[in-house]
Amino acid sequence: MQHQADSTPPATPAVDALFPEINPELAQAGVRAAHWCDAQKMARRRVFSRLLQALFREALLLPDQLIVDTGDDVTFLPIRPQRVQLCFTGLRSGALGSWVLDGDVFALAHNEPPHLIERASILLHYLGPLLDTQNAGAERLAAIARLSEELDNSQDNDTLCQAYRRVWGARLAAERAVTGARDALDLLAGNGNPQALARTEQWGTGGHPWHPAHKTRLGLTPGQVIALSPEFEAQIQVGLAAVAAHRVSVTTMDGTQPYVTWFTSTFPEAMAEFRRALIRRQLTPEAWLPLPVHPWQRDATLQEAFAPELAAGELIFLSEVGIATHPTMSFRTVVAAGAPGGPMLKLPVSMRLTSVERTVSPKSAVMGPRISALLEQILVRDTPLGRVLSIVPERHGLHLIDDDERARHLSMIVRDNPTTRIGVNERLLPVGALFTPDFTAEMTGAVVPLLLDAVLARQTYGSRVERATRFFDAYLRVAMPAILGLYLRYGIALEAHQQNTLVVIDEAGMPQRLVVRDFGDIKIALPALEAQGFSISPFRAGHTTYPDRVIPRKKLIHAFLLCHIGELALALFPEHGSAQGMRLWHDAMHEMFAQHRGTVDANAWAQEYHSLLQAPWTFKTFVRMRLRDQSDDMHAALPNPLVAFSAPVQA
């Protein structure tokens, strides 16, 4: 593979001297100007790659608009309305509609020198006339401006992340040398305790693989991004609010101790101080519930949005009480790693992260414990499924009793730590972490080894392709029964993308089972569930449960097949996804259908076989959604990557 020379100028002594003034927080962490320059280049290529990939996938741009010079690895895109053409170096397409930019983008205008495009907003400005945004005039300009702001914010934040990662990675590599850890996995996963998983999650936070605004955190200053984000090893003192008990709805998973009992046993010091703080205010502690609140949410949203409750004395922020936590891959989900069991708290933060505000809806607070109980019942009864799938139960859900729009800002979900689901000599890795760099290798080269490569290296023999094939085959034999099998038999589509899914591996790096968390956007085909003797009550009609499989199937395809299995296939077999990898993928799905032919209604079986193995696959169109400024899902279709291996269904 050819790579163009680095177009980013090297750091000079003058720049190095000025860097502490440019970004004092990063400079204090050991980041130098050379790290910053390298991070700028990487972040630029990452956001450009994701943006171009999304535009081509969503048919906002078309590949036949490109002029490719394969000899020089250069691609041109004429933009006639602006009398300019864009020149891409190292732009190439792959399987599953993927696109990667390994080089740079230049604007070429008549009689002018090439102009290096360094900002996502500038690239979008040039591409704008070619995009079919389905709006016009001022509305179109506003849509482009809105997306431009989000893309630039993502690029800026990713630059911070990549710069810090250089220093952090060097520190981890030195620690591994001192401790004698076998590899990066051994150092990160350690003994499988909550502290080890917290560090693995923070290192493994790479961002959504399909979303061009994968690091957008609108509303945060660079200093706040560094102080609050997992990519910077952040530690957060979560505040505690006292909420009048009659104003709070609490849903607790069947068989779980009451919320206050759990809180008292898990955070005894915080609960004791909570009670003392209320008594000092001449209040009865039993009339109040402790509610952890994210510090940013408390300061930026709750003070103003809940001024009536504060004035009425129904909401009190107790500045003297707090809980030490670490943010995980999910910015708003923090782990109390020092508490017994290391519970995770999903807290609302009313800022735009990627596409939507990351609050916690009343629906999620209510349905999380209900769905957890349902899934546990299924796994107890379905022994084969229980061998390949574990879930992370959501024990408690709390929200203010108010309309949904207000309540979603003052709420919380309590879930177990995933480490409670592993045994001795097992390693637990968030799937998303597999796609982040192996810090024991060179991290500044054109091709950076991933933690996935460290997993493959644990096999004792074979080429990389042979190891990748063995790993993918073993992974599919776990993942397909766990996620596709659950969907086929029970109609349940987990949101099993990279962030929500963890893989349990053995000492040889081979997958043993999946652990899935976060049930806020689960989709269930109710007739299929009821046909197996189970049922669940939805939060309200039109949420969670559906009369057929159409919506659950879309969730399965986008989250699991495309953003999880598809991305894993691309990383394992980078040469266009490898026909061998695609064949393994097809055969694993075909085998699942064969196993479930007698457990699923014949018509439903045939429909799902056609939809998943032969028909085009639907995916969420993130850019079109942002151009329309909507959070409701919009979908488009990709050619089914498995159709070449699929035979017609036999009656």
C-alpha positions, 0 to 999 in steps of 0.5 A: 500500500502506498502512502503519501509523504506527511503534509503536516509540517514538523514541530519546530523549537518555537512551536514547542516552546509555545505549545504550553500556552496553546494547550496548558492541560495537555502540556501538563500531561506531557504532550509536546508540539510533535505529538500535537502535530501528529495528532492533527494529521491523524484526527483530520484523516479520521474525520475526513474518512468517516465523512466521505464514507458516510456521504458515499454510503448514503448516496449523497455522493456517488463513486462514479463522480470520481476520477481515479489515477491508480498509478499515483494513488490519486483521486479527483472529484470535479466540483464544477459550480465552484470551478475547483476539483478536489484531489485525494491521496490514498482514498480507497473503497472497501467491502460493506461500503467502507472508505478510507483516506490514508492521505490528504485532500487538496483543492485545485483551482485554475492557475492557483497552487494546491490548497491543503484542506485541513478542516472538516467544515472546509471539505464540507463547504467544497462538497456542498454543491454536490450533496442532495440535502433535500432542502434548499435556500436558507434551510440548506445553508443552516443544515450545512452550517450545523453539520459543519460545526459538529464536524469541526468540534469532533475533529478538535476533540479527536486531536486532543484525544490523539495527542494525549494517547501518544503520551499515555501509550508511552507510559503504558508501554513503560509500565508493561516493561516494568511489570513484565506483563505478557502483552497489552491485553495482560496489562489492561485486562489484568485480573479482571477486576472493575479497575482493570476494566475501567482502564481498558474501557478508557484506553479503548474509547475510539468513537463510533466507526460509522459516525463522522461526528464521532467525537462531537461534544458540543458545549464543552471547552477543551479543558472540560473535554480533558477533565470529563472524557474517558480518553484522558483517564478522567476521574469524576467526582459525581455529585449527590442530589436529594430528591423528595421521594414522592417526586421520584419513580423507582423501578427495580429488577425483580429479585433485587434489593430495594434501591435505598438498601442497595445504595446504603450497602454500596456507598455507606460513607456517602449515604451516612453523609447524605443523612447527616446533610439532610439532618443539618437542614432539619429534614427527615432523611427517609423522605428523600432519595439519593440521586447521583448527578453528573457534575456537568449536568448539575452545573450546566443544566439542572440549576436552571431547568429545575429551578422550580423544584429547587425553589420548592425545596423538592431538589437539593444539591448536596455539595458536601457529598460525592462518589468517585468514578471513572467515565467509561466508553459511554461518556455518560456512564461512570463506574464506581470502581472503588465500591463493592462490585464496581457498579455502573451509573448511567447518568444524563448529560444534556449535551449533543454527543454524536447525533443526540443529547445523551439523557436517560429517558423515563422509558429507559429507566423503567424498561431497563430493569424489566428487560433485564429480568426478562433476559435473565429468565430466558438465559436460565431456561435456554441453556445453550443460549446461556453458554454463549451470552451473558447480560449486564443487568440493569438493577434500578432505574430512577426518574423524576415524576414529570413529563418525559421531556423534563424527566429525562434530564434528572434520572439514572440507571444502575447496572452491574459491572460486566466483570461480575460475568467472568470466571478465573483465567478469563479476560473481558474486552469491550469489542470497541477496544479491539480497534484501538492501538496496541501501545506496545507497538509503534503508534506513529507509523502509517499502519498502527497495530491494534489490540486485535492484533495482540489478541491474534498474536496469542495464537501459537502458530500460523500467518496473520491470515490463518490466525484471523480466520481461526479467530473469526470462525471462533468469534462467529460460533459465539456471536451468532448463537448469542445475538442472531439466535436470540433474535430468531427464536425470541424476536429480541434485537439487542443493540449489540454494537461495539460499545455495548458488547464485551467478548470473553477470551481465554488465555489463547485469545479465543472467544468464549462468549459475549457479554451485552449491556445497555438495553435502552434501545432494545427492540422486541417483536412481541408475537415472536417472544410470546410464541416462546412463552414469555412476555413483557409490558412496554413503557407505553405503546410504540416503545420497545415492543412491536407487532412484527420484526421490521423495526427489530430487524433494522436494529439487528442489521445496523448495530450487530451485523454492520457496526460490529461483525462487519467492522470486525471482518474489515479489521481482520481481513483488510483486503476488501473484507476477504472472500474467506471471511465473508464465507465464514460469516455467511456459513455461520448465519446459515447454520443458525437458520438451520438450527432454528428452522424447527423453533420459528414459524415457517413463514417468519423463518423464510422471511428472515432468511431472505431479509438477512442472507439475500436482501439488501441491508438497511443502515442508519443514515447519520449525515442525512439525519443531521442535515434534517436535524432529527434524532428519529432514525432514517435508513438507507440500504447497502447491497447484502455482502453475503448474497454471493454465498447464499442459495435459494431457500428450500421449501 
